[in-house]
């Protein structure tokens, strides 16, 4: 599993707790966030049997400073590539490169938790009001040759307010 825009690794931490056998990796632009992620995985309460000592970060965990336009991992290395509120910061002119990079590192499954809308006007108003970008992911992913695209609106009882309440979506697809 690789999360692009992983911040301090909270999602990967939860994934590793549920699936201890998983190999995980994350990258983020923020060097301090990556250092925090590395520290979070240094033994302590994460490890179910607490046999690792602090500073023993296992080989199946890797964090790097990197940008979605140039992801610092090898091609076709990950079974699942994910983003969580990463692409809302990407400018429209950067999306071609971002999806090319996501496809490059992933060889099967993709999961995005992002802002989605088919309506250009609603996307435009969101950008003006918040500075965040929403995209028509069905169109974008199809243009980038992803398959079996599924788009799930985050229910309002899970996220009732603000931009996430209106645009928050989970998107899954295959390469």
Secondary structure, DSSP 8 states (H G I E B T S, - for coil): -EEET-TTSHHHHHHHHH-TT--EEEEES-HHHHHHHHHHTSSGGGSTT--S-TT---TTEEEEE-BTTB-SS-TT-EEEEEEES-GGGS-GGGHHHHHHHHHHHEEEEEEEEEEB-S-HHHHHHHHHHHS---B-HHHHHHHTT-EEEEEEE--TTTS-SHHHHHHEEEEEEE-
